Amino acid sequence: MKRKQTGKPEVFAIRKGTSGWELSRRSLFSAAAAAAAAPHRASAGVCAQRGATSRVNCIAISPNGRWLASGSDDQTIKLWSLPDGALLKTLVHAWNVYSVAIGPDSRLLASACATDKTIKLWSVPDGALLKTLTGHTNYVRSVDFSPDGKLLASGSWDGTVRLWSLPDGALLKTQTGVGLSQVTCSPDGRILVVLGASMQLWSLPDLSLLKTFPYEGGVTSFAISPDGRLLATGRDVDSTRRDYSFMLHSLPDGALVKTFGGTSAYPESIALTPDLRLLASGNGDGTILLWSLPDGTLLKTITGHSDWVLSTAISPDGRMLASSSSDATIKLWSLPDGKQLPVCLMDPDAIGPAVTGARYTKDGVAYTVPCGTPLPAGAVCTCNCVPGCTCVTAGPGCGTVYWYPN
């Protein structure tokens, strides 16, 4: 849903109008309150939601755990409330969004774009565009904030890593010859991990090279533990034989701690729980694998996506895993059991005619629930598509609700 950004912050919620889905301007705080008041979703079904019209390249969960940002090839960044999944805001970057990062105070969002080679800084949750950073000469692949929020690191297909000061957005330093780079800042703010032509550790803020990892084969993905003491990487041991594994390195020295795995599923993304007991890998075959740490035992194979799992993120409390895919969906899973949460992160503009479902609105925010879920006080039923739904009054037809009962 594309809207021109203005200097005046605006907040919208989705409503079902007489002529279709509409946006209504309202207070985000009341939307968040309504989201918090939403009932617990019973496990009566699994929502096959679409969060975008095309592949969802990246997701990030805010440090306060209250919302999730997603970026996709449909040129949008969407803000979703957690844990209920209500769509709070849609931002337009203008081209494919490859990376999103959320500042340490959960009030600043950075998005990295492909074709226009820019980085945009947004105020959240109101969604006001604060600044556009230019200077990269090719696709911007990755962005990340320093833990104090004073620096933003970016990696690009132009072979450079750049450091920007915040909040002014001034370019501080450029490191060349890095390769097609992805970047992540360590939680202590002293190390920048760069995945480019090789896997490297750089010091912050001066960008001096600390270590290059002697990998045989390629590194497919990486993540730093929330305590900053462990670096996990997915490794392409032999792509011709579909042989992939994982390696754990201690930080800041980079010493190898453990190698484990041996899987045929290409590990496109990695996330670690705060207690370092689980590693989740999102894979090219549409699965998510849960591995126990530090022993590296495969605990569970999660299925649900129909295509590449491009991004994974774990909530600050370690109890929820989010995943996004090239199948244009975003899904939420409980941890450590890996069960899908029946929560719809769904944009009505991104999906077609309905299958089944029950939808209600409260305070202007739309929710989707399994049939039989009690509605909260003040809710208005707008969709009653399946026999047995508890909606008291039925409005217009389902229109844009997807719900597949078990």
Stockholm file with secondary structure:
# STOCKHOLM 1.0

chainA/1-406         MKRKQTGKPEVFAIRKGTSGWELSRRSLFSAAAAAAAAPHRASAGVCAQRGATSRVNCIAISPNGRWLASGSDDQTIKLWSLPDGALLKTLVHAWNVYSVAIGPDSRLLASACATDKTIKLWSVPDGALLKTLTGHTNYVRSVDFSPDGKLLASGSWDGTVRLWSLPDGALLKTQTGVGLSQVTCSPDGRILVVLGASMQLWSLPDLSLLKTFPYEGGVTSFAISPDGRLLATGRDVDSTRRDYSFMLHSLPDGALVKTFGGTSAYPESIALTPDLRLLASGNGDGTILLWSLPDGTLLKTITGHSDWVLSTAISPDGRMLASSSSDATIKLWSLPDGKQLPVCLMDPDAIGPAVTGARYTKDGVAYTVPCGTPLPAGAVCTCNCVPGCTCVTAGPGCGTVYWYPN
#=GR chainA/1-406 SS CCCCCCSSCCCEEEEEETTEEEEEECCHHHHHHHHHTSCCCCSSEECCCCSSSSCEEEEEECTTSSEEEEEETTSEEEEEETTTCCEEEEEECSSCEEEEEECTTSCEEEEEESTTCCEEEEETTTCCEEEEECCCSSCEEEEEECTTSSEEEEEETTSCEEEEETTTCCEEEEECSCCSCEEEECTTSSEEEEESSSEEEEETTTCCEEEECCCSSEEEEEEECTTSSEEEEEEEEEGGGTEEEEEEEETTTCCEEEEEEEESSCEEEEEECTTSSEEEEEETTSCEEEEETTTCCEEEEECCCSSCEEEEEECTTSSEEEEEETTSCEEEEETTTCCBCCCCCCCGGGCCSCCSCEEEEETTEEEEECTTCCCCTTCEEEEECSTTCCCSSCCSCCSSCCCEEC
#=GC SS_cons         CCCCCCSSCCCEEEEEETTEEEEEECCHHHHHHHHHTSCCCCSSEECCCCSSSSCEEEEEECTTSSEEEEEETTSEEEEEETTTCCEEEEEECSSCEEEEEECTTSCEEEEEESTTCCEEEEETTTCCEEEEECCCSSCEEEEEECTTSSEEEEEETTSCEEEEETTTCCEEEEECSCCSCEEEECTTSSEEEEESSSEEEEETTTCCEEEECCCSSEEEEEEECTTSSEEEEEEEEEGGGTEEEEEEEETTTCCEEEEEEEESSCEEEEEECTTSSEEEEEETTSCEEEEETTTCCEEEEECCCSSCEEEEEECTTSSEEEEEETTSCEEEEETTTCCBCCCCCCCGGGCCSCCSCEEEEETTEEEEECTTCCCCTTCEEEEECSTTCCCSSCCSCCSSCCCEEC
//
